[in-house]
Each structure stands twice: as structure tokens, then as C-alpha cells.
């Protein structure tokens, strides 16, 4: 996917140029005039490509470091969640487009563009919410190796102990 996104950016094969050649590039990018005026879709796709590639590189680095620093496995998991969210937005975009079922080329271009903005916003936001929930779910370790609930942490893995101290 990184390769495909990079090729799209390098060759400027963005949907607003290639899929809708009869509609000028900067027309009908969104159903919202504010978004159509202020958001440069090409840069959004470039930033998404960087984020998608960056999250997998970070996940791989954390996985390699986890061999010596066990607490890095939590960071690895977090970056994997972010990586999945940074790619699955395409499915939401397709659902959005399918539900609205635009009939004219202008509406198709607007809907596709809006889905390309809404999809990443929703999936990345949900990923961060999931990470917050996972962080709250983890036991809190205080002084003396005791959890906030007073339990003993001797049964926690070493990575969990390191993460919470």
C-alpha cells in the first residue's frame, strides 16, 4: 500500500485529475465549500502516506527493540493499531461513497473527496481512543510493586512492570 500511495503521489495520479478529467482540478472537491476552499487533497494524501509508512517503521523498530527492552512491545502494539487505522480508512471512504450513491460525476468527485477526509479522521481518532482505553485498562503499579487496587504485581510480566513503574 505504501508503494501504491507513493506512486500515486509521485506520478500525481490523484483521483481529481485522473478519474474526473472533464472537471477542473480544484472544482467539486467537497460538498462543503469550506473544505473545498481550505483543504489541499493532494497534500492530505501525501501526509497519509507518510503517516502510514511511519507507523509501520515505528512498529518494526519497537519490535526489534523489544528483544532487549520488553516494555517496547507495548509501543509496538500501539504503532500497529495506528498503522491499521491509517490504512483501513479506505474501507470507510468506500462505505461513505456507497451509502450516498452519487449519480453525477461532480457529486461522485465531491463524495470521494469527502470520504478521503472523513475516513482517516474517523479511523485515526478511533485508534487513539482504543489506545487510551488500553492504557486505562492496564494495572497501575505504585511504590513497593503494588497495584492501585492493592494487588501484588509479581504475576505481571516484566514488560508490564517496566511499563508502569
N, C-alpha and C positions, 0 to 999 in steps of 0.2 A: 504494500500500500504506500509506503514511503517513496518507493521508486516511482510509482504511478503519479503520486501527488507532485513529486519533484519534476517529472516530465511535463505535467500539465503546467506548472509554474514556469519552467524554463522555456517551453515552446509557446507559452501563452495560449494554451488550448482551453481557456476558461469558457464556461457554458454561455456566457453572454456574448461571446464573439463567434463561437463555432456552431452552437445549436440554434441560434437565432440571428443569422446573418442579415436578414431583412430589417431587423430592428436596430437602430443605432445603439452603440455600446452602452452609453450612460442613460438610456431611457428604459423605463419599465423594469428597474432592478428590484423594486419592492412595492408592495401595496401601500406602504407607509411613505409619505413624501419626506418625512424627517430622515428615515433610514436611507432612502434613495439619494438624498442630498449629502448626508454626512458619512456614510459608510462606504469605503472603497472595497468592494468584494474581492478584488484580486489580492489585496493585502491580507484580508481575512483568511483566504485560502493559504497564502504563504505562511502566516503565523500558525495556522492549524498544522501545517506540515512540519514546522519547526517544533511545535509542542508534541506532536505525535512521535517524531523521531527522538526528541529529547527525553520523553518519558520512558521509552524502551531502553535507551542508552543508560539512563539513571538506574533503571531496574536491573540491567545486566551488571553494572558496576557494583550495586548493592549486593547482588547475588554472589559476585566474586569476593567481595569483602566479607560476606557472611561466613566464609570458611574460617576466618581468623577472629572476626568480631561478630558473635552470634546475634547481637541486637540489631544488626544490619538487615536481618531477614524481615523485620517489621517494615523497614524502609523499602525493601524490595517489594513486599506485598502492596504497600501504598502506591508505589510507582506503577505496578502492574494494574491496579484499579484505575489509576489516572490514564494509563495507556489505553485500556479497553474503552474508557469513556471518551477518549479523544478520537477513537475510530468508529464507535457504534453510532455516533451522531448521524451518520449517513442513513441508517435504518429509520431514524425518526424523521429525517428530511423526506424520505420516500413515503412514509405513512402520512405525513402532513400533506404532501402533494397529492397522494391518492385520495385522501379524505375530501380535500377541497375540489378535486377533479376539474381543474381549469380547462376551459374549452378553446379559448383563443390563444394564439402564440404570445400575445402580450401578457395575458394572465398566467400562462404557463411559466414565462420567464420571471414574473414577479413572485409567483408561488415558490418556484425553485430557489430563488434568491432568498426569500424569507425563511424557507426551510433550512437553507445553508447557514443562516444566522441563528435561528431558534434551536436547531438540533444540537450544535456544540454548547450553547449556553445551558440548555437543559441537562445534557449528559455530564458536562464537567461540573455543574452545580450539584447534581445528584451524587456524583463520585465524592465530592468534598463533604457532603452531608453523610455519606456512608463512612468515610474516614473519621469524621467526628464521632459518629455512633460507635465505631470500633474502639476509638480512643476512650470514650466514656465507659465502655463495657469492660475494658481491661482493669484488673485489680490495682488499686493504689497501694504502693508499698511505702511505708513510713520508716522512721528510725527503728532499729532493732529487728528489721526483717519482718515486721508485722504489717498486714494489710489494714486498710482503713476500718474494716469490719472486725479487726482483732484477730484474724486468722493467721496461721503460720504460713510463710512463703516457701518453706522447704520443698514443697511439692511443685512449685513453679519451675519451669525450665530456666536455665541460666540466662537465656535471651530475655525472658520476661522480667527476671530480677534486674538485669542490667538496664533494661528499658525504663523501669520505674524507679530507679534509685538516682 
